[in-house]
Amino acid sequence: MNRRTTLAAAIALTAGLAMTGCSSDSSDSKPSLQVSQAFMPEPVSADMAGGFLVVKNDSKTADKLTKVTSDISDDVTIHETKNQKMQEVKSFDIPANGQLNLERGGSHIMFMALKKKPKQGEKVSIELHFEKADPVKVELPVKETTYNPKHH
């Protein structure tokens, strides 16, 4: 009888620890994302523009940028540039303890069918949507057309 009680207690304890482990893993699963270096060069054309920024992930959980929305356009997409050709993608990976660089000549946000052409000195509001993290609202300052910061 004593063996059965000990075995039952050991099984209950193991199950409890396993459940506790699962719950602490899931609470830690939301990535910690920070956005910096955001900007939009003043568009040359009246109907499209690009957006650039850095998303830093300071957590052990990778994430994906899946969508960008903005009140300046109903047609906002994310693009990568490969072999000097732009192509729309469904998402961008944001590695654990890493970052996603959206920069001129590379991956970027594309705004099509602009509702109004933003001017230098204005700000464009966007919302970044991720696979795991909560959406993040960002203000893109509109810079001169040729603006291109150097990333370190």
C-alpha positions in Angstrom: 0.0 0.0 0.0 2.8 2.4 0.8 4.4 1.8 -2.6 1.2 2.7 -4.4 0.8 5.9 -2.4 4.4 6.9 -3.2 4.0 6.0 -6.8 0.8 8.0 -7.1 2.4 11.0 -5.4 5.4 10.8 -7.7 3.1 10.7 -10.8 1.0 13.6 -9.5 4.1 15.6 -8.7 5.6 14.9 -12.2 2.3 15.8 -13.9 2.1 19.0 -11.9 5.7 20.0 -12.7 5.1 19.2 -16.4 2.0 21.4 -16.4 3.9 24.2 -14.6 6.7 24.0 -17.2 4.2 24.3 -20.0 2.5 27.3 -18.5 5.7 29.2 -17.9 6.9 28.5 -21.4 3.7 29.8 -23.0 3.8 33.0 -20.9 7.3 33.6 -22.1 6.4 33.1 -25.7 5.5 36.7 -26.7 8.6 38.3 -28.3 9.9 41.6 -26.9 10.1 43.9 -30.0 11.3 47.5 -30.3 11.1 49.6 -33.5 13.7 52.3 -34.3 15.2 54.2 -37.2 11.7 54.5 -38.8 11.3 56.9 -41.8 9.6 57.5 -45.1 11.5 59.4 -47.9 9.2 62.1 -49.3 7.6 60.3 -52.3 8.6 61.3 -55.8 5.3 60.0 -57.3 1.9 61.0 -56.0 0.6 57.5 -55.6 3.3 55.3 -54.0 6.0 55.5 -51.3 8.4 53.3 -49.3 8.9 52.9 -45.6 11.9 51.8 -43.7 12.7 50.8 -40.1 14.4 48.3 -37.8 12.6 45.8 -35.6 14.8 44.5 -32.8 13.8 41.3 -30.9 15.3 41.1 -27.4 13.7 37.8 -26.6 14.4 34.1 -27.0 11.3 33.8 -29.2 11.5 34.4 -33.0 8.6 36.2 -34.6 7.4 37.3 -38.1 6.2 40.7 -39.5 3.1 39.6 -41.3 1.3 42.8 -42.3 1.5 46.6 -42.2 -1.6 48.9 -42.1 -1.8 52.6 -42.4 -4.5 55.2 -42.9 -2.5 56.8 -45.8 -3.1 53.7 -48.0 -5.4 50.7 -48.2 -2.7 48.9 -50.1 0.3 48.5 -47.9 2.6 45.5 -48.6 6.0 44.2 -47.6 8.7 43.6 -50.2 12.2 42.2 -50.5 14.7 43.1 -53.1 16.6 40.2 -54.6 18.9 40.5 -57.7 17.8 44.1 -58.0 14.1 43.0 -58.3 11.4 43.9 -55.8 8.9 41.2 -54.9 6.1 41.1 -52.4 6.4 38.6 -49.5 3.9 37.3 -47.0 6.1 37.8 -44.0 9.6 38.7 -42.7 11.4 36.7 -40.1 12.5 38.4 -36.9 15.1 36.1 -35.3 15.3 35.6 -31.5 17.8 38.0 -30.1 18.2 39.5 -33.6 16.6 42.2 -35.8 14.8 42.8 -39.0 16.3 45.6 -41.1 13.9 47.3 -43.6 16.3 49.6 -45.5 16.8 51.3 -48.9 17.9 48.9 -51.5 16.7 45.9 -49.5 13.5 44.8 -47.7 10.9 47.5 -47.2 7.3 48.6 -46.7 5.5 49.6 -49.9 2.6 52.0 -49.9 0.5 52.0 -53.1 -2.5 54.2 -54.1 -1.7 56.9 -51.5 -4.7 58.8 -50.3 -2.5 61.9 -50.0 1.2 62.5 -50.8 3.1 63.1 -47.5 5.5 66.0 -47.4 8.8 66.3 -45.7 8.4 67.2 -42.0 5.1 65.3 -41.7 4.6 61.9 -40.0 2.9 58.9 -41.4 1.2 56.5 -38.9 1.5 52.8 -39.4 0.7 49.7 -37.5 3.0 46.6 -37.6 1.3 43.2 -37.2 3.2 40.2 -36.1 2.6 36.5 -35.9 3.1 36.4 -32.1 3.7 39.9 -30.7 0.9 42.4 -30.2 0.6 45.1 -33.0 3.0 48.0 -32.7 2.0 51.6 -33.8 4.9 53.6 -35.3 5.2 57.1 -36.6 7.3 57.4 -39.8 8.8 60.9 -40.1 8.8 62.0 -43.7 12.4 62.8 -44.7 14.0 64.4 -47.8 13.7 62.2 -50.9 17.4 61.1 -50.8 17.5 60.4 -47.1 19.5 57.2 -46.4 20.8 56.6 -42.9 23.8 54.4 -42.3 23.0 51.3 -40.2 25.6 50.0 -37.8 
